[in-house]
């Protein structure tokens, strides 16, 4: 059991002698979305350290901004002018059009990110940004501007593999965060404590590691933080330049000073590793001694995020059998894992992708509250399980273009022009399996799609189904297709 590892042993790298295809598959499923045979073979051959260097490179990959986001940002000053000059009827129409523009831009942002995340080369980076965004939470529902949401995620990505204090400083200047936690209402005469409170409780330290006075004084340090048309600016006249006492120290502190002071607290070393384990590894808290050991190591390495990722994902604790094949996939992981396992492209029709994610409990860019997604067992209930099965069924059925509107047809044609054509499962995916005898085909399907070994009875049932019926090529392909569908709807496929 992992709990028998000493704090020092827990974070030592996995010995090379224990690096094998099973370990590689575990790493790929947890850092990304799936473990396809090609990626497992590559990682196994490369070794653990080179694989981690590839998954978490020195320079983060970037995503091209959707045109709709650029237009939304450019339109903002004109929109404000038009609103100021409009009568009530015109104002309502302008606001309706603005909401529609923002909604389109948010959908484009979601599809663009899913495309990026589905690529094996950038899957781990995309999931890492998703993790950090689950700490530095904002919500499109409150921010009400997709351009700000895009900027927030882009800001996280740019700082995602560097020093955590620099990421936190960048987040404090994020226009989306300024709107979400009311920094734009934080004035010298009436400090707003929302951001300061969440900075300590949910971003850096956790409950119990600060006082109410620390919050009140820190709120004063962040007075004057504003955003205008998606750009941060500092309203110097609104800043409180007086002395503040925070964490027992007194000075004329600024917002950046507060962040620096917070990172000097012992709890800063363990807070993000705790969140990391909760997001990637286990629903249960790690033993305090193990967490403290990782926190001490991380703080000694200047809170570097890439160093933390590589230490965590190389560790003996991460690869311990206690943490294999028993973590419930998030809706995003389920969808992107299906895309990768079935060699599909992300369908460029928002309602066919984003709506199922919402029905499964994870509306992109709209976490339930400032604490983000709870995850784990909370992903599963009767409604979300049904939505997961519907998603699998939709991917195994041909796309019905007769039910698409003109804009959706145009998006589909544009994707096809880019070479993206695989929006539903084609029998070609099973062509190689059809050449194998039923027992070998069953073993391959189970090994490719399921994280955990299955019982002998389960394996025998799959083999018997593939042995039954006609044995012509068309029948074999139908059997393989049906077997894959059932496996991906199974409770076993929900685990990674």
C-alpha positions in Angstrom: 0.0 0.0 0.0 1.2 3.5 -0.7 0.7 4.5 2.9 3.6 2.3 3.9 6.0 4.4 1.9 8.0 6.8 4.1 7.7 10.5 3.3 11.1 10.3 1.6 10.4 7.1 -0.4 7.0 8.4 -1.6 8.5 11.1 -3.8 11.6 9.3 -5.0 11.5 8.4 -8.8 10.1 5.1 -9.8 13.1 2.7 -10.4 13.8 2.0 -14.0 13.3 -1.7 -13.4 9.6 -1.0 -12.6 8.9 1.1 -15.7 6.9 -1.0 -18.1 3.8 -0.8 -20.4 1.4 -0.9 -17.4 3.2 2.0 -15.7 3.3 3.9 -19.0 -0.4 3.4 -19.5 -1.1 4.6 -15.9 1.0 7.7 -16.5 -0.7 8.5 -19.8 -4.3 8.0 -18.5 -3.7 10.2 -15.5 -1.7 13.0 -17.1 -3.9 13.0 -20.2 -7.1 11.2 -21.3 -6.3 7.8 -22.6 -3.5 5.2 -23.2 -3.6 4.3 -26.8 -1.3 1.4 -27.9 0.9 3.6 -30.0 1.4 6.1 -27.1 2.0 3.4 -24.6 4.6 1.8 -26.8 6.4 5.1 -27.4 6.5 5.9 -23.7 7.6 2.5 -22.7 10.5 2.6 -25.2 11.5 6.2 -24.3 11.5 5.8 -20.5 9.9 7.7 -17.7 12.1 10.8 -17.5 12.1 11.5 -21.3 8.3 10.9 -21.4 7.8 13.5 -18.7 10.0 15.9 -20.5 7.8 15.5 -23.5 4.5 15.7 -21.6 5.6 18.8 -19.6 8.1 20.7 -21.9 10.1 23.7 -20.8 7.9 26.0 -22.9 4.1 25.7 -22.8 2.3 25.1 -26.1 -0.1 27.8 -27.1 -3.6 27.8 -28.7 -4.5 30.1 -31.6 -7.2 32.6 -30.5 -10.6 32.1 -32.2 -11.6 34.9 -34.6 -14.8 35.4 -32.7 -12.9 36.1 -29.5 -10.8 38.7 -31.3 -13.9 40.4 -32.7 -15.5 40.4 -29.3 -12.5 42.1 -27.8 -12.3 44.6 -30.5 -16.0 45.4 -30.4 -15.9 46.2 -26.6 -15.1 50.0 -26.8 -17.7 50.6 -29.5 -20.3 48.6 -27.6 -19.9 50.8 -24.6 -20.3 53.9 -26.7 -23.4 52.5 -28.4 -25.0 51.6 -25.0 -24.4 55.1 -23.7 -26.2 56.6 -26.6 -29.1 54.1 -26.9 -32.6 54.4 -25.7 -34.1 51.6 -23.6 -35.4 49.5 -26.5 -32.1 49.9 -28.4 -30.1 49.1 -25.3 -32.0 45.8 -24.8 -31.3 44.9 -28.4 -27.6 45.8 -28.1 -27.3 43.7 -24.9 -29.0 40.7 -26.6 -26.6 40.9 -29.5 -23.6 41.2 -27.2 -24.7 38.1 -25.3 -25.0 36.2 -28.5 -21.5 37.3 -29.6 -20.1 36.2 -26.3 -21.9 32.9 -26.4 -20.6 32.1 -29.8 -17.1 33.1 -28.7 -17.3 30.9 -25.6 -18.4 27.9 -27.8 -15.6 28.6 -30.2 -13.2 28.8 -27.2 -14.4 25.4 -25.9 -14.1 23.6 -29.2 -10.7 25.2 -29.8 -9.5 23.9 -26.5 -10.9 20.5 -27.0 -9.2 20.2 -30.3 -5.9 21.2 -28.6 -6.5 18.8 -25.7 -7.3 15.9 -28.0 -3.8 15.9 -29.6 -1.5 13.4 -27.9 1.4 16.0 -28.1 -0.5 18.5 -26.0 -3.0 16.5 -24.0 -1.0 16.6 -20.7 -0.4 20.3 -21.0 -4.1 20.9 -21.6 -5.1 18.8 -18.6 -2.5 20.6 -16.5 -4.1 23.9 -17.4 -7.5 22.5 -16.7 -6.2 21.5 -13.2 -4.8 25.0 -12.5 -8.0 26.5 -13.7 -9.8 24.3 -11.2 -7.8 26.1 -8.5 -7.8 29.7 -10.0 -11.5 29.4 -10.7 -13.6 31.9 -12.7 -17.1 31.3 -14.2 -18.3 32.5 -17.6 -21.8 32.8 -16.1 -20.7 35.6 -13.8 -17.9 37.1 -15.9 -20.3 37.3 -18.9 -17.5 38.0 -21.5 -15.9 35.1 -23.4 -12.9 37.3 -24.3 -12.1 37.6 -20.7 -12.5 33.8 -20.2 -10.2 33.1 -23.1 -7.6 35.6 -21.7 -7.8 34.0 -18.2 -7.1 30.5 -19.6 -4.4 31.8 -21.8 -2.8 33.5 -18.9 -2.8 30.3 -16.9 -1.3 28.4 -19.8 1.6 30.9 -20.3 2.6 30.6 -16.6 1.6 27.0 -16.1 5.1 25.5 -16.1 7.0 28.4 -14.4 7.2 29.7 -10.8 3.8 29.5 -9.1 4.2 33.0 -7.5 4.4 34.5 -11.0 1.2 32.6 -12.0 -0.6 33.9 -8.9 0.5 37.5 -9.7 -0.7 37.1 -13.2 -4.0 35.7 -12.0 -4.5 38.7 -9.7 -4.3 40.9 -12.8 -6.6 38.6 -14.9 -9.6 40.7 -16.1 -11.8 37.7 -15.7 -10.7 37.2 -12.0 -11.1 41.0 -11.4 -14.8 40.6 -12.5 -15.4 37.2 -10.9 -14.1 38.1 -7.4 -15.1 41.8 -7.5 -11.7 43.4 -7.4 -13.2 46.1 -9.6 -15.3 47.1 -6.5 -12.2 47.1 -4.2 -11.8 50.8 -3.2 -9.7 52.6 -0.7 -12.7 53.8 1.1 -14.5 50.5 1.1 -12.2 47.4 0.6 -13.9 44.4 -0.9 -12.5 41.2 0.7 -13.7 38.6 -1.8 -10.4 38.2 -3.7 -8.2 38.4 -0.6 -10.3 35.7 1.1 -10.2 33.3 -1.8 -6.5 34.0 -2.5 -5.7 32.5 0.9 -8.4 29.9 1.3 -8.7 28.5 -2.2 -5.6 29.6 -4.2 -2.6 29.4 -1.9 -3.0 28.3 1.7 -6.3 26.6 2.6 -8.5 27.1 5.6 -6.9 27.7 9.0 -3.7 29.2 7.8 -4.6 32.9 7.9 -6.6 35.3 10.2 -9.5 37.6 9.5 -7.1 40.5 10.0 -4.8 39.0 7.3 -7.8 39.1 4.9 -8.9 42.6 5.8 -5.4 44.0 5.5 -4.7 42.2 2.3 -7.9 43.5 0.7 -6.5 47.0 1.2 -3.3 46.0 -0.6 -5.3 45.0 -3.7 -7.3 48.2 -3.9 -7.1 49.8 -7.3 -6.9 46.6 -9.4 -9.2 47.2 -12.4 -9.9 46.0 -15.9 -11.1 48.0 -18.9 -12.0 46.3 -22.2 -10.1 43.2 -21.2 -6.9 44.9 -20.1 -5.6 45.2 -16.5 -5.0 48.7 -15.3 -4.0 50.1 -11.9 -6.3 52.9 -10.5 -3.7 54.5 -8.4 -6.1 56.9 -6.8 -8.1 54.0 -5.5 -5.2 52.3 -3.8 -4.7 52.3 -0.1 -1.1 53.3 0.5 -1.2 53.1 4.3 0.6 50.6 6.5 -0.8 47.1 6.6 0.0 44.2 9.0 -0.2 40.8 7.2 1.1 37.5 8.6 2.7 39.4 11.4 4.7 41.8 9.2 4.0 45.5 8.8 4.7 47.6 5.7 3.2 49.6 2.9 2.3 46.4 1.1 1.0 46.0 -2.5 -0.9 43.1 -4.0 2.3 41.5 -5.2 3.8 41.9 -1.7 0.8 40.0 -0.3 1.4 37.1 -2.7 5.1 37.0 -1.8 4.2 37.0 1.9 1.7 34.2 1.4 4.3 32.0 -0.3 6.5 32.4 2.7 3.9 30.5 4.8 4.5 26.8 5.3 1.0 26.0 4.1 1.9 27.3 0.6 4.1 24.4 0.1 1.4 21.8 0.7 -1.7 23.4 -0.6 -1.2 23.0 -4.3 0.3 19.4 -4.0 -2.9 18.5 -2.0 -5.0 19.9 -4.9 -2.8 18.1 -7.4 -3.3 14.7 -5.6 -7.1 15.3 -5.4 -7.3 16.2 -9.2 -5.0 13.5 -10.5 -4.6 10.7 -8.0 -7.2 10.0 -5.3 -10.4 11.2 -3.6 -8.7 10.5 -0.2 -6.3 13.0 1.3 -2.7 11.9 1.3 -1.0 11.3 4.7 0.1 14.6 6.1 3.8 13.5 6.4 3.9 12.6 2.7 2.3 15.9 1.7 4.6 17.9 3.9 7.7 16.2 2.4 6.5 17.1 -1.1 5.7 20.6 0.0 9.1 21.1 1.6 10.8 19.9 -1.6 8.6 22.1 -3.8 9.2 25.3 -1.8 12.9 24.6 -1.8 12.7 24.5 -5.6 11.2 28.0 -5.8 7.6 26.7 -6.3 8.4 25.8 -9.9 5.3 24.2 -11.4 7.1 22.1 -14.0 9.3 20.8 -11.3 6.3 19.9 -9.2 4.6 18.1 -12.1 7.7 16.1 -12.9 8.4 15.2 -9.2 4.8 14.1 -8.6 4.3 12.1 -11.8 7.7 10.3 -11.5 7.2 9.3 -7.9 6.9 5.9 -6.4 3.7 7.0 -4.7 2.1 8.0 -8.0 2.8 4.6 -9.5 1.7 2.6 -6.4 -0.8 -0.1 -7.1 -3.2 1.6 -4.6 -3.8 4.3 -7.1 -4.2 2.3 -10.3 -7.4 2.0 -12.3 -9.7 3.3 -9.6 -10.2 7.0 -10.3 -13.4 8.1 -11.9 -13.0 10.0 -15.2 -14.3 13.5 -15.4 -16.7 14.2 -18.3 -14.0 16.0 -20.1 -11.6 13.0 -19.7 -14.4 10.6 -20.7 -15.1 12.5 -23.9 -11.5 13.1 -24.9 -10.5 9.6 -24.0 -13.2 8.3 -26.4 -11.9 10.6 -29.1 -8.4 9.3 -28.7 -9.3 5.6 -28.2 -11.6 5.6 -31.3 -9.3 7.8 -33.4 -11.9 10.5 -33.8 -11.9 14.2 -34.5 -13.7 16.7 -32.2 -17.0 17.3 -33.9 -17.1 21.1 -34.7 -20.8 21.4 -33.7 -21.0 23.0 -30.2 -24.3 21.5 -29.1 -23.1 17.9 -30.0 -20.0 18.3 -27.8 -20.5 20.9 -25.2 -24.1 19.9 -24.4 -23.2 16.3 -23.5 -20.4 17.6 -21.3 -22.9 19.8 -19.5 -25.3 16.9 -19.2 -22.6 14.7 -17.7 -22.0 17.5 -15.1 -19.1 19.5 -16.5 -20.1 22.6 -18.4 -16.8 24.0 -19.7 -15.9 27.4 -18.2 -18.8 27.2 -15.7 -17.7 25.4 -12.6 -20.5 25.2 -9.9 -18.8 27.7 -7.6 -15.5 29.3 -6.6 -14.3 25.9 -5.2 -14.4 24.5 -8.7 -15.3 20.9 -9.6 -15.6 18.5 -6.7 -14.9 15.6 -8.9 -14.4 11.9 -8.0 -17.5 10.1 -7.0 -19.5 13.3 -7.4 -19.3 12.9 -11.1 -21.6 9.8 -11.0 -25.3 9.7 -10.5 -28.2 8.1 -12.4 -28.6 11.1 -14.7 -24.9 11.6 -15.5 -24.4 7.9 -16.1 -27.2 7.9 -18.6 -25.6 10.9 -20.3 -22.3 9.1 -20.4 -24.0 6.2 -22.2 -25.7 8.5 -24.6 -22.4 10.1 -25.5 -20.9 6.7 -26.4 -24.0 5.8 -28.5 -23.8 9.1 -30.3 -20.2 8.6 -31.3 -20.9 5.1 -32.6 -23.8 6.3 -34.8 -23.3 8.3 -38.0 -23.6 12.0 -37.8 -27.1 13.0 -39.0 -26.4 16.0 -41.1 -30.1 16.5 -41.9 -30.6 17.7 -38.4 -27.8 20.4 -38.6 -28.6 24.0 -39.2 -26.8 26.1 -41.9 -24.1 27.4 -39.4 -23.4 23.9 -38.2 -23.1 22.6 -41.8 -20.7 25.4 -42.6 -18.6 24.5 -39.5 -18.6 20.8 -40.5 -17.5 21.7 -44.1 -14.7 24.0 -42.8 -13.5 21.2 -40.6 -13.5 18.7 -43.5 -11.5 21.2 -45.5 -8.9 21.1 -42.8 -8.8 17.3 -43.1 -11.0 16.6 -40.1 -13.5 14.0 -41.2 -13.8 11.3 -38.4 -16.8 12.5 -36.4 -18.2 9.0 -35.7 -16.8 5.6 -35.4 -15.8 3.9 -38.6 -15.4 0.2 -38.9 -11.8 0.8 -40.1 -10.9 1.3 -36.4 -11.5 -2.4 -36.0 -10.0 -3.7 -39.2 -6.8 -5.0 -37.6 -8.7 -6.6 -34.8 -10.9 -8.4 -37.3 -7.8 -10.3 -38.5 -7.2 -11.8 -35.1 -8.8 -14.9 -33.7 -11.7 -14.1 -31.2 -9.7 -14.7 -28.1 -6.8 -12.5 -29.2 -9.3 -9.8 -30.4 -11.0 -9.9 -27.0 -7.7 -9.5 -25.1 -6.7 -6.6 -27.4 -10.0 -4.8 -26.9 -9.9 -5.2 -23.1 -6.3 -4.2 -22.9 -6.7 -1.2 -25.1 -9.8 0.3 -23.6 -9.9 -0.7 -19.9 -7.4 0.5 -17.3 -7.9 -2.5 -14.9 -7.5 -6.2 -15.6 -10.9 -7.9 -15.8 -12.1 -11.1 -14.2 -11.8 -14.4 -16.0 -15.6 -14.5 -16.3 -15.7 -11.1 -17.9 -12.9 -12.0 -20.4 -14.6 -15.3 -21.2 -17.9 -13.5 -21.9 -16.3 -11.2 -24.4 -14.5 -14.1 -26.1 -17.6 -16.1 -26.3 -19.5 -13.2 -27.9 -16.8 -12.7 -30.5 -16.8 -16.4 -31.3 -20.6 -16.6 -31.7 -22.5 -15.9 -34.9 -21.3 -15.7 -38.5 -17.6 -15.4 -39.2 -17.6 -13.4 -42.4 -15.7 -10.1 -42.4 -18.9 -7.9 -42.1 -20.2 -10.0 -39.2 -16.8 -9.9 -37.4 -16.7 -6.1 -37.7 -20.3 -5.8 -36.4 -19.4 -7.9 -33.4 -16.2 -5.9 -32.7 -18.1 -2.7 -33.0 -20.8 -3.9 -30.6 -18.3 -5.2 -28.1 -16.4 -1.9 -28.1 -19.7 0.0 -27.6 -20.6 -2.2 -24.6 -17.1 -1.9 -23.1 -17.1 1.9 -23.4 -20.6 2.1 -21.7 -19.4 -0.2 -18.9 -18.5 0.9 -15.4 -14.9 -0.3 -16.0 -14.4 2.3 -18.7 -15.4 5.1 -16.4 -12.1 4.4 -14.4 -8.6 5.4 -15.2 
